[in-house]
Amino acid sequence: MINFFVLAGMGAAFVFGGFNALALGSLFTSSSSERDSQVVQSVTQMQEVSLLSLHIEGIARQESNREIFGVAVPASEKTTLIQYEFDAKLGIDGSQVKIEPTGPGSFLVTIPEFIDIGFDDPVFKDALEDNNALSWLTPPAVQTRMINNILSDENKQKYISENEAELKDQAKVTYSGIIASVDPEITVAFEFAG
């Protein structure tokens, strides 16, 4: 009879302990926090003049597959797509603009090379993947690398080259307007670097 009570007590303790573990588990939760500390080391005054803002939308695509001994594994293809949009600002470094008199009532304005000033309102949507049957063999695309390629110096230069005529026109309008506000009778000629 004592054995029965000992076994019953042990069984009750085991069941009660299990319920307590479940109850205690719901009482305790975990939390985490992140912290990023920054210190501004220097402030540089810039004289950048924004001449054009381009609104750009697109879809970046990366295709990859697994290879064994240089041979592609069939059905291991993986395609990753990232939809993006941003405004690219193009202009000049205003501190490099030279305005020199060329005679009575005439000036020559020398415009430096056009530069990328930066990006506004970048939006990168969550990547979409198109997977084949064995695509789990292929490592996932590195999305930060895809985004860096979208915002690369090569693409910035392409935006400048494709819009060079508009940049020149806008530079002429901007500096002609400034000079005309001082004296509308002044004749202005322009020279562009590069």
C-alpha positions in Angstrom: 0.0 0.0 0.0 2.8 2.4 0.8 4.4 1.5 -2.6 1.1 2.5 -4.2 1.2 5.9 -2.5 4.8 6.5 -3.3 4.2 5.6 -7.0 1.0 7.7 -7.1 2.9 10.6 -5.5 5.8 10.3 -7.9 3.3 10.2 -10.9 1.4 13.2 -9.6 4.7 15.1 -9.0 5.8 14.2 -12.6 2.5 15.4 -14.1 2.3 18.5 -11.9 5.9 19.3 -12.8 5.1 19.0 -16.5 2.2 21.3 -16.2 4.3 23.7 -14.2 7.0 23.7 -16.9 4.3 24.5 -19.5 2.9 27.2 -17.3 6.3 28.7 -16.5 7.2 28.6 -20.2 4.2 30.9 -21.0 5.2 33.3 -18.2 8.7 33.8 -19.5 9.4 35.3 -22.9 12.6 36.6 -24.5 13.4 40.0 -25.9 16.4 41.5 -27.7 17.5 44.9 -28.7 20.1 46.4 -31.0 22.1 49.5 -30.7 24.1 51.6 -33.2 26.3 54.4 -31.9 27.7 57.0 -34.3 29.9 60.0 -33.9 30.1 62.7 -36.6 33.8 63.2 -37.1 33.7 66.1 -39.6 31.3 68.3 -41.5 32.3 69.3 -45.1 30.5 72.2 -46.8 29.6 71.3 -50.3 28.6 73.5 -53.2 26.9 70.9 -55.4 24.4 72.3 -57.9 21.6 69.9 -58.8 20.6 70.3 -62.4 18.5 67.2 -63.1 16.5 64.7 -61.1 15.8 61.4 -62.8 13.0 59.1 -61.5 14.2 55.6 -62.2 12.3 52.3 -61.9 13.4 48.8 -62.8 13.8 45.2 -62.0 17.2 43.7 -61.3 17.5 40.0 -62.3 20.2 37.5 -61.2 20.3 33.9 -62.5 22.5 31.3 -60.9 22.8 27.5 -60.8 25.0 24.9 -59.2 27.9 23.5 -61.0 29.8 20.3 -60.4 33.3 20.1 -62.0 32.3 23.0 -64.2 29.1 21.4 -65.5 25.7 22.9 -64.6 23.5 20.6 -62.5 20.2 20.3 -64.4 17.1 21.8 -62.7 19.3 23.7 -60.2 18.6 27.1 -61.8 17.5 29.9 -59.4 16.3 33.4 -60.6 16.1 36.3 -58.2 14.2 39.5 -59.0 14.3 42.8 -57.1 12.0 45.7 -58.1 13.4 49.1 -57.3 12.8 52.8 -57.8 14.7 56.0 -56.8 15.4 59.5 -57.9 19.0 60.1 -59.2 20.3 63.7 -58.8 22.8 64.9 -61.4 24.6 68.2 -61.4 28.0 69.9 -60.9 30.4 71.0 -58.2 29.5 74.7 -58.1 32.9 75.6 -56.5 34.6 74.5 -59.8 32.5 76.8 -62.1 34.6 79.7 -63.5 33.1 82.9 -64.7 35.6 85.1 -66.5 35.2 88.3 -68.4 36.1 88.0 -72.2 35.5 91.7 -73.1 33.2 94.6 -72.3 29.8 93.2 -71.4 30.7 89.5 -72.1 31.6 86.6 -69.9 32.7 83.0 -70.4 31.3 80.4 -68.0 33.3 77.2 -67.7 31.2 74.3 -66.4 33.1 71.4 -64.8 32.4 67.7 -65.4 28.9 66.6 -64.5 28.6 64.4 -61.4 26.2 62.3 -59.6 25.0 64.1 -56.5 23.1 61.2 -54.9 19.9 59.2 -54.7 16.6 60.3 -53.1 13.7 58.1 -51.9 15.2 54.7 -52.8 12.7 51.8 -52.5 13.8 48.2 -52.9 11.0 45.7 -52.8 11.4 42.2 -51.2 13.2 39.9 -53.6 11.2 37.3 -55.5 12.7 33.9 -56.4 11.8 31.5 -59.2 13.1 28.1 -58.2 13.5 24.8 -60.1 13.3 21.4 -58.6 17.0 21.2 -57.5 17.5 25.0 -56.9 18.0 24.2 -53.2 21.5 23.2 -54.2 22.2 26.7 -55.5 23.2 29.3 -52.9 20.7 32.3 -52.6 21.5 35.5 -54.3 23.2 38.2 -52.2 20.6 40.9 -52.3 23.0 43.6 -51.0 25.3 42.9 -53.9 22.4 43.2 -56.3 21.5 46.6 -54.8 25.1 47.8 -54.9 25.2 46.9 -58.6 22.0 48.9 -59.2 23.6 52.0 -57.5 27.1 51.4 -59.0 29.4 54.1 -60.3 29.0 52.5 -63.7 25.3 53.1 -63.7 25.8 56.7 -62.3 28.1 57.4 -65.2 25.5 55.9 -67.6 22.8 58.3 -66.3 25.1 61.3 -66.9 26.1 60.2 -70.4 22.5 59.5 -71.4 21.4 63.0 -70.1 24.4 65.1 -71.1 22.5 67.3 -73.5 19.8 68.1 -70.9 22.5 68.7 -68.3 24.2 71.2 -70.6 20.9 73.0 -71.3 20.0 73.2 -67.7 23.5 74.5 -66.7 23.1 77.3 -69.4 19.7 78.2 -68.1 20.9 78.3 -64.5 24.0 80.4 -65.0 22.5 82.7 -67.7 19.7 83.4 -65.2 22.1 84.3 -62.4 24.1 86.6 -64.6 21.0 88.2 -66.2 19.7 89.0 -62.8 22.8 91.1 -62.2 22.8 92.7 -65.7 20.4 91.6 -68.5 22.7 93.2 -71.2 25.6 90.9 -70.5 26.5 88.3 -73.2 27.3 84.9 -71.9 29.2 82.1 -73.6 29.6 78.6 -72.2 32.4 76.0 -72.2 32.0 72.5 -70.8 34.8 70.3 -69.4 35.4 66.9 -71.0 
